Amino acid sequence: MKHSSLSTLLIGTGLSAASLLSGCRVGPAYQRPNVPTAPSYRGTTPEATTPATAPETKPVVNLGEEKWWEVFDDPTLVELVRKGIAQNYDARLAAERVVQAQAQLGVTHADQLPSLSGTSSFSSTRYAKGEMGTDQPELMNFGKLGLGATWNLDFWGKYRSATEAARAQLLGTEWARRAVIDTVITNIATDYFELRTLDMQLEISQQTLRTRQESLNLTKALEAGGSDSMLDVREAEQLVYSVQAQITDLNRQIEQMEDTICTLLGETPHTIPRGASINRQPQLPSIPAGVPSELLERRPDIREAEQSLIAANAEIGVARAAYFPQIALTGAVGTDSNALSRLFTGPSSAWNYGPSLSVPIFDAKRIRNNVKVNESLQRQAVLTYQQTISGAFRDVSKALVAYSRYRQYREQEDKIVSAAADALQLSKIRYEHGQSSYLEVLTNDRSYLTAQLDLATAKQNELLSLVQVYDALGGGWRQ
């Protein structure tokens, strides 16, 4: 009897394995949707002739290779970015979501494998006198030990499709984490350059204050000597007071910007270290012509959208598998006795083995509608994927155009500052020789300060637009 039972178990297990291996999947195979792409982008340098090449895409994000912020060659900025990646709360939350997705993949994959469980029970019952046909009360003990196994056969690919969906969701979560980190990097770089711009504007204002204070002292001396009027003194005082007010407001903006950067670093508010000033940043690179559309494969939002599409596609297979019979193999072996002393003896052993089959007959179109739901979700994922790519092309084009035009604008602001400085110097000479009024000096002084502040803003916009270029291209380009 034992030999026959063992043979039956082995034969059944072999047939089950054969059925599993020969099983088919009822879900659609994934194919990447066709999306129209452009050969190049607006805003690239026309004179550059060497086309950039797209780097090899990787299924798993390796952040150690994506240090695009180092193009600015500012060690302080690089250190701030490293801190942000390690300490920013949004980045750490995104990392925990990856851990959760990894565990969920393990849970889903476990459905493809057999499960084994142990059971034990013990009960004791006292029967009243005469109840069991005896003249004395009777005490009955019952014990049971067992080992059970269950294996849901994946003949129609239900669990394989679910695992594929969970794996795609894991990769999507990885790319979502990358998107969060890219946002952190972009925000830190943007706020850092805005901080350095405010520092430069403060330096310009302080230097202007010293110059205007000297002019005010000179005007007071001339007024005391009868060469100037009190009106000239009051106008000179207005210039001093206005720049003092501007310095106060700039200090406010600087302190608030430092607090913002500290939040991005996951730290309490404190003074932020400075590196190179805005006007001493290294020469920024030109964007090469022919930046290929394939570079968008590096953008984490596009990769995340595609993984969501793959997951939605696999979920259709899970939904369709519900149409077909579900087969499960169950078995148990153990001991069963009404006396503890005989629980481990040969005659108390017991086992059972057998398949179970469930077939849907009537479910009020539940399965059909569930399939339609998942097919609609898959079509929505396709549209989201295509929409994400379309938005990426827009982002790249806008960033490249902005970088090109801001660069040209900054070059013109350089010329304006140079001209304003000469105009101010000439007006002072004319005033000292009595060839013009003090109003001419005041006007040119205001123009020179405005030109300097505008130049600082222009340099900031040029740097920020380059940050946006790198971010839009998913980390820049490689030649």
LOFI-908254 format. One record per residue: y, x, z of N, C-alpha, C in turn. Coordinates in steps of 0.2 Angstrom, whole numbers, plus 2048, in hexadecimal, padded with zeros to 3 digits. Example, Ala and Ser with C-alpha at 12.3 -4.5 7.8 and 13.67 -1.06 7.14 Angstrom:
7E48428277EA83E8277F0842827/7F58408237FB844824800840827/
! end
This chain:
7FA804800800800800806804800/80680A80480C80E80580D8127FE/8088147FB8088187F480B8137EF/80980D7EF80B8087EA8138067EB/8148067F181C8047F382080A7F1/81E8107F28228167F08228167E9/81D8157E581D8157DE8228107DB/82280A7DE8268057DC82E8077DD/82F80A7E383680C7E48388117DF/8348167DE83681B7D98378197D2/8328147D08338117C983980D7C9/83B8097CE8418057CE84780A7CE/84780F7D284D8147D284D8177CB/8488197C884881C7C184B8177BC/8498117BC84B80C7B785380B7B9/85580B7BF85C8097C086080F7BE/85E8157BF86281B7BC86281B7B4/85C8197B185C8187AA8618137A8/86180D7AB8668087A986D80A7AA/86E80E7B08758107B18788157AB/87381A7A987581F7A487681B79E/87281679C87381379687880D796/87B80C79B88080779C886808797/88980279588F803791895801794/89B8027918A18007948A47FB790/8A77F67938A97F078F8B17F078E/8B47F57918BB7F67918BE7FA78A/8C47F97888C67FD7828C7804784/8C680877F8C880F77F8CF81077F/8D28157838D98167838DB81A77D/8E18187798E481C7748EB81C775/8EE8217758F58227768F981E770/8FE81A77290281676D90681A769/90781876390C81C75F91381A760/91782076191E81F76392282375E/92782075B92B82475692F82975A/92F82F75793383575A937838755/93C83B75894183F75393F846753/94184A74D93F85174D944855751/94A85375394E85775795385275A/95885575E95C851762964852760/96884E76196F84F760972854765/97685876497985C769977863769/97186576596F86B765973870761/97387676297787B75F97587C757/97987A75397787B74C975881749/97988774C97888D74997189074C/96E88D75196789075396288E74E/95E89374C95989174795289174A/95189474F94A89575294888E756/94388A75394288475793E88675D/93F88276293C882769935880768/93088276C92A88076C92887C773/92487777292387377891D87677C/91E87778391987A787913876787/90D87978990787578A908870790/90686A78E906865794900866798/90186479F8FB8657A38FA85E7A7/8F385D7A88F28567AB8F48567B2/8F585C7B68F785C7BD8FD8607BD/90285E7C19088617C29088677C6/90B86D7C390B8737C79128757C7/9158737CD91C8747CE91E87B7CE/91A8807CF91C8867D091E8897C9/91C8867C491E8897BD9248867BA/9278817BE92D87D7BB93387F7BF/9368857BF93C8877C29428877BE/9438827BA9488827B594F8837B8/9508817BF9578827C29598897C3/95488E7C29568957C295A8977BC/95B8937B795F8957B19668967B4/9688937B996F8947BB97089B7BF/96B89E7C196B8A57C396F8A57CA/96E8A07CE9728A07D496D8A07DA/96C8A67DD9678A67E39688A07E8/96E89F7EA96F89A7EF96D8937EC/96E8917E696C88B7E396488B7E3/9618907E195A8917E195788F7E8/9598927ED9578917F495888A7F6/95D8877F495E8807F695987C7F3/95887D7ED9538797E994C87A7EC/94A8807EE9448817F194387D7F8/94987D7FB949879802948872800/94B8707FB94B8697FA9448667F8/94186A7F493A8697F29358687F8/93686D7FC93286D802933868807/93A86680893C86380E93F85C80D/94085A80694385480593E84E807/94184980A93D84380C93A840806/93D83E80193B83B7FB93583F7F8/9368457F893184A7F592A84A7F9/92B84A80092584A804922843804/92683D80392383780391E8377FC/9218397F791E8397F091783D7F1/9178437F59118477F690C8437FA/90E83F7FE90983B8029068367FE/90A8337F990782E7F59028317F0/9038377EF8FE83B7EB8F783B7EF/8F883D7F58F283E7FA8EF8377FA/8F38317FB8F082B7FB8EC8297F5/8EF82B7EF8EC8297E88E582D7E8/8E58347EA8DF8387EA8D98347EE/8DB8327F48D682E7F88D48287F5/8D98247F28D781E7EF8D281F7E9/8D38257E58CE8277E08C78287E3/8C782B7E98C082C7EC8BD8267EE/8C18217F08BE81B7F28BC8177EC/8BF8177E78BD8147E18B78177DE/8B781D7DE8B18217DB8AB8207DF/8AB81F7E58A681E7E98A28177E7/8A58137E48A180D7E289C80E7DD/89D8147D98988167D48918187D7/89181A7DD88C81E7E18888197E6/88281B7E787E8167EC8818177F3/8818127F78838127FE87D812803/87D81680887781680D87A814814/87681081787980E81E87380D823/87480F82986F80E82E870808832/86B80583586C7FF8398677FF83F/8697FC8448657FC84A8677F684E/8627F38528637ED85685E7ED85B/8607EA86185B7E986785D7E386A/8597DF86C85A7D98708547D7875/8567D487A8517D387F8527CB881/84D7C888284D7C08838487BF889/84B7BB88E8477B98938457B1892/83F7B089283D7A989183B7A6898/83C79F89983B79C89F83379B8A0/83279A8A682B7988A88287928A4/8227948A081F78E89D82178E895/82779189482A79188D826794888/82379A88A81E79D88581779C886/81579788A80E79588B80B798891/80F79C89580D79F89B81079C8A1/80C79E8A780F79B8AD8147A08B0/8167A58AD81B7AA8B08217AB8AA/8277AC8AD82C7AE8A882A7B48A3/82C7B389D82B7B88988317BC896/8307C38968367C78938347CA88C/8387C98878367CB88083C7D087E/83A7D687C83E7DB87983D7DC872/8427DC86E8427DD8678467E2864/8447E78618477ED85E8477EE856/84C7F185384C7F284C8507F884A/84D7FC84685180284384F80283C/85580383885480383185980882D/85780982785C80D82285C80981C/86280781A86380381486780680F/86680580886980880386B8027FE/8718037FB8747FE7F68778027F0/8758007EA8788037E487A7FE7DF/8807FD7DE8837F87D98837FC7D2/87E7FA7CD87E7FD7C78847FC7C3/8878017C088D8017BC88B8007B5/8877FB7B38847FB7AC88A7F97A7/88F7F57A98947F47A589A7F87A5/89A7FD7A98A08017AA8A57FF7AE/8A47FA7B38A97F77B78AC7FD7BC/8A78007BF8AA8057C48AC80B7C1/8AA80D7BB8AC8137B78B48127B5/8B580B7B38BB80A7B08C08097B6/8BE8077BC8C28077C28C480E7C4/8BF8137C48C081A7C58C581D7C0/8C481B7BA8C981E7B58D081B7B7/8D18157B98D78127BA8DA8167C0/8D68177C68D881A7CC8DA8227CA/8D68257C68D882C7C48DF82C7C0/8E08277BC8E68277B88EC8257BD/8EB8217C28F081F7C78F28267CB/8EC82A7CD8EE8307D08F28357CC/8F18357C68F583A7C28FC8377C1/8FC8307C090382D7C090782E7C6/90382E7CC9078307D29098377D3/90583C7D09078437CF90D8437CB/90E8407C69148407C191983D7C5/9188387C991E8347CC9208397D1/91C83D7D591E8427D99238477D6/9218497D092584E7CC92B84B7CA/92C8447C99328417C79378417CD/9348407D39388407D993B8477DA/93684C7D99398537DA93E8557D5/93D8537CF9428547CA9498517CC/94884B7CF94E8487D195284B7D7/94E84E7DB9508527E19548587DE/95085C7DA9538627D795A8607D4/95A85B7CF9608597CC9668577D1/9648547D69698517DA96C8577DE/96785C7E096A8627E496E8667E0/96C8687D997086C7D59778687D3/9778627D297D85E7D198285E7D7/97F85D7DD98485D7E39868647E4/9828697E39848707E498A8727E0/9898707D998F8727D599586E7D6/9948687D899A8647DA99D8677E1/9998697E599C86D7EB99F8737E9/99D8777E59A087D7E39A687C7DF/9A68767DB9AD8747D89B28727DD/9B086E7E29B586D7E79B78737EB/9B38787EC9B587E7EF9BA8827EA/9B98827E49BE8857DF9C48817DF/9C487A7DF9CA8767E09CE8787E6/9CA8797EC9CE87A7F29D18817F2/9CE8867EF9D088D7EE9D788C7EA/9D68897E49DC8887E09E28857E4/9E08807E79E687C7EB9E98807F1/9E48847F49E78897F99EC88E7F6/9E98917F19EE8967ED9F48937EB/9F488D7E89FA8897E69FF8887EC/9FB8867F29FF8857F8A0388B7FA/A008917FAA048977FBA0A8987F7/A088977F0A0E8987EBA138937EC/A1288D7EEA178887EEA1B8897F5/A1788B7FAA1B88D800A208927FF/A1E8977FBA2389D7FAA2889A7F6/A278957F1A2D8927EDA3188E7F2/A2E88B7F6A328877FBA3788B7FF/A34891802A38895806A3E898802/A3C89A7FBA4189C7F7A478977F6/A458917F4A4988C7F3A4E88A7F9/A4B88A7FFA4F88A805A5488F806/A52895804A5789B805A5C89A800/A5B8987FAA608977F4A648917F6/A6288C7F9A668867FBA6B888801/A6888D805A6D88F80BA72893808/A71897802A7689B7FFA7A8977FA/A798917F9A7D88D7F5A7B88D7EE/A758917ECA738917E5A6F88B7E3/A6B8887E8A678827E6A6A87C7EA/A688767E8A6A8707ECA6486E7F1/A668697F5A608667FAA5B8637F6/A5D8607F0A5885C7ECA528617EA/A548677E8A4F86C7E6A4B86E7EC/A4D86E7F2A4986F7F8A448697F9/A478637F9A4285D7FAA3D85D7F4/A3E85F7EEA3985F7E9A348647EA/A3686A7EDA3286F7EEA2D86D7F4/A3086A7F9A2C8677FFA278627FD/A2985E7F8A248597F5A1D85D7F2/A1F8627EFA198667ECA158697F1/A1886B7F7A1486E7FCA10869800/A13863801A1085E805A0A85B801/A0B85A7FAA068577F6A0085C7F6/A008627F59FB8677F59F78677FC/9FB8668019F88668089F4860809/9F685A8069F28548069EC855802/9EC8587FC9E78597F89E185E7FB/9E48637FF9DF8678039DB864808/9DF85F80C9DB85B8119D685780E/9D78548089D284F8059CD853802/9CE8597FF9C985D7FD9C4860802/9C78618089C286380E9BE85D810/9C185780F9BC8518119B785180C/9B88518059B38518009AE856801/9B085C8039AB8628049A6861809/9A985E80F9A585D8159A0857813/9A285281099E84D80E99884F809/99A8538049958567FF99085A803/99285E80898D86280B98885D80F/98B858812986853815981850810/98484F80A97F84C80597A851803/97B85780297685C80197185D807/97485D80D96F85E81396A858813/96C85281196884C81096284E80B/96485080695F85280095B857803/95D85C80795986180A95485F80F/95585981295285681795485981E/95A85B81E95D85E82496385A827/96585C82D96B85983097185C82D/97785982D97D85C82A97F86382D/98086782998386E82A986871824/98987782598C87A82098787D81B/98987C81498487E80F98688580D/98288980C984890809986890802/98A89480098D8957F998A89B7F6/98A89A7EF98889F7EB98E8A17E6/98C8A17E09918A37DB99689D7DA/99D89F7D99A28997D89A18967D1/9A48917D09A388D7CA9A68927C4/9AB8957C59AE8997C09AB8A07BF/9A68A17C39A28A77C399A8A67C1/9998A07BF99289E7BD9908A27B7/98A8A47B69888A87B09898A47AA/98A8A77A498B8A479E98589F79C/98689979B98189479A97E895793/97789379397489478C97688F787/97589078197688B77C96F88877B/96F88177996987D77896787F771/96088177095E88376A95D87D765/95E87E75F95D87975A956877759/95487175794D86F75694986E75C/94C86C76294886B768944865766/93D86776693886276493885C768/93685676593585076992F85176E/92A85576C924856770926858777/92C85B77892E85D77F92E857784/92F85178192F84C78692984A789/92384E78791D84D78A91D850791/92285479292385779992785379E/92A84E79B92E8497A09298457A5/92A8467AB9258437B092583B7AF/92B8387AD92B8317AD92782E7A7/9278327A192283079C91B83179D/9198377A19128387A39108337A8/9148317AC91282C7B19118257AD/9168237A991581D7A590E81D7A1/90C82379E90682379A90082279F/9008257A58FB8257AA8FA81D7AC/90081A7AD9008137AF8FC80F7A9/8FE8117A38FB80E79D8F380F79D/8F181579E8EA81679E8E68127A4/8EA8127AA8E780E7AF8E68067AD/8EC8047AA8EB7FD7A88E67FB7A3/8E580079E8E08007998D980079C/8D88047A18D18047A58D07FE7A9/8D57FB7AC8D47F57AF8D27EF7AB/8D37EF7A58D07EA7A08C97EA7A0/8C67F07A08BF7F17A18BC7EE7A7/8C07EF7AD8BD7ED7B38BD7E57B3/8C27E27B08C37DB7AF8BD7D87AB/8BC7DB7A58B77D97A08B07D97A3/8AF7DE7A78A87DF7AA8A67D97AE/8AB7D57B18A97D07B58A57CA7B1/8A67CA7AA8A27C67A689B7C77A6/8987CD7A88917CE7A788E7CF7AE/8877CE7AE8837CE7B48847D57B8/8857D47BE8867D97C387F7DB7C6/87C7E17C68767E27C88777E77CE/8737E67D48737EA7D986C7EB7DC/86B7F27DE8647F47E08657F47E8/8617F17EC8617F27F385A7F47F6/85A7F77FB8547F97FE8557FB805/8507FA8098507FC8108497FE813/84980381884380581B845806822/84080582684180582E83B803832/83C8028388377FF83C8397F9840/8357F58418367EE8448317EC849/8327EB84F82D7E98548307E585A/82C7E185D82E7DD86282C7E1869/82A7E78688297EB86E82C7F286D/8307F48728337FB87182E800870/82880087482380587482080686D/82080086981D80186282280185D/82880385E82E80385982D809854/82A80E857829814852822815850/81D81085181681184F81680F848/81081184480F80F83D81080883C/80C80483F80C7FC83D8137F983E/8187FC84181E7F98428237FB83C/8217FF8378258018328267FB82D/82C7FB82A82D7F68258327F881F/8327F581A8367F78148377F180F/83D7F180C83D7ED8068427F0801/8417ED7FB8447F07F58447EB7F0/84A7EB7EC84A7E67E78517E57E4/8527E47DD8587E37DA85B7DC7DB/8627DB7DB8657D57DB8697D47D5/86A7CE7D286D7CD7CC8727C77CD/8787C87CB87D7C27CC8807C17C5/8807BB7C38837B97BC8887B47BD/88E7B57BA8937B07BB8927AA7B6/8927A47B989079E7B58967997B4/89A7987BA8A07947B98A57967BE/8AB7987BC8B079B7C08B77987BE/8B77937BB8BD78F7B98C27947B5/8BF7987B18C379D7AC8C67A27B0/8C47A47B68C77A97BA8C67B07B7/8C07B17B48BF7B87B18C37B87AB/8C37B37A78C77B37A18CE7B47A2/8D17B17A78D87B27A88DA7B87AB/8D57BB7AF8D67C27B28D67C77AD/8D27C67A78D27CB7A28D97CA79E/8DB7C479D8E17C379A8E77C679E/8E77C67A48EC7C97A98EC7D07A8/8E67D47A88E67DB7A78E87DD7A0/8E67D979B8E87DB7948F07DA793/8F37D57978FA7D57978FD7DB79A/8FA7DD7A08FD7E27A38FC7E979F/8F77E979B8F67EF7978FC7EF791/8FD7E978F9027E978A9097EA78D/90A7E87939117EA7969117F1797/90B7F479990C7FC79A90D7FF794/90B7FD78E90C8007879147FF786/9177F978791E7F87869227FD78B/9207FD791923802796923809794/91D80B79191C81278F921813789/92180F78492680F77F92D80F781/92F80B78693680A78893881178C/93381478F93581A79393681F78E/93282078993382578493A824780/93C81E77F94281C77C94881E780/94781C78794C81E78B94D82678C/94782978B94783178C94B834786/94A83178094E83477A95583277B/95782D77E95E82B77F961830784/95D83278A96083678F96183D78C/95C84078895D846785963847781/96384277C96984277897084277B/97083D78097683D784978843788/97384678B97484D78E97685278A/97385378497485877F97B85777D/97D85177B98485077898985277E/98884F78498C85178998D85878B/98885C78A98886378C98C867786/98B86478098E86877A99686677B/99886077C99F85E77C9A2860782/99F8607889A286378E9A486A78D/99F86E78A9A08757899A7876785/9A787277F9AD87377B9B387177F/9B386B7839B88697889BB86F78C/9B68727909B78777949BB87D791/9B987F78B9BC8847879C4882786/9C587C7849CC87A7839D087A78A/9CD87878F9D08787969D2880798/9CE8847969CF88B7979D688D794/9D788B78E9DD88C78A9E388878D/9E28827909E787F7939EA882799/9E588579D9E78897A39EB88F7A1/9E989279C9EC89879A9F3897798/9F48917949FB88F7929FF88D798/9FC88979CA008877A2A0288C7A7/9FE8917A7A008977ACA0689B7A8/A0689C7A2A0B89F79EA1289B79F/A1189479EA1789079FA1A8907A6/A168907ABA188917B2A1C8977B3/A1989D7B0A1C8A37B1A238A47AD/A238A17A7A298A17A3A2F89D7A7/A2D8977A9A328927ACA358967B3/A3189A7B6A3389D7BCA388A27BA/A378A67B5A3B8AB7B2A428A87B0/A418A27ACA4789F7AAA4C89C7B0/A4889A7B5A4C8977BBA4F89D7BF/A4C8A27BFA4F8A87C3A558AB7BF/A558AA7B9A5B8AC7B5A608A77B4/A5F8A17B7A6489C7B6A648987B0/A5E8997ACA5E8967A5A5B88F7A5/A5888D7ABA558867ACA558847B3/A5487D7B4A5487A7BAA4E87B7BE/A4E87A7C5A4887B7C9A438757C7/A458707C4A4186A7C2A3B86D7BC/A3E8717B8A398747B3A348787B7/A3587C7BCA308807C0A2B87B7C3/A2E8767C6A2A8717C9A2586D7C4/A2786C7BFA238687BAA1D86D7B7/A1F8737B6A1A8787B4A1587A7B9/A1887A7BFA1387B7C5A0E8767C6/A1086F7C5A0B86A7C6A0686A7C0/A0986C7BAA0486C7B49FF8717B5/A018777B89FD87D7B99F787B7BE/9F98787C39F48767C89EF8717C5/9F286C7C29EE8677BE9E986A7BA/9EB86F7B69E78727B19E18767B4/9E38797BA9DE87D7BD9D88787C0/9DB8737C39D686E7C69D286B7C0/9D58697BB9D18667B59CC86B7B2/9CE8727B29C98777B09C38777B4/9C48777BB9BF8777C09BA8717BF/9BD86B7BD9B98657BC9B58667B5/9B88697B09B586A7AA9AF86F7AB/9B08747AF9AA8797B09A48757B4/9A68717B89A186D7BC99E8697B7/9A18657B399E8607AE9998647A9/99B86A7A799786E7A39908707A6/9918727AD98B8747B098686E7B2/98A8687B49868627B598285F7AF/9868607A998285E7A397C8627A1/97D8687A397786D7A197186B7A6/9738697AC96E8677B196A8607AE/96E85C7AB96B8567A89678577A2/96985C79E96585E79995E86179B/95E8657A09578677A29538627A5/95785D7A99538587AC9508537A6/9548517A195284D79C94D850798/94C85679794785979394185B798/94185879E93B8597A293A8617A4/9408647A593F86B7A79428707A2/94586E79D948873798944874792/94487A78F94187C78993E88378A/93A88578593788B78593788D77E/93989477C93989677593489B775/
! end
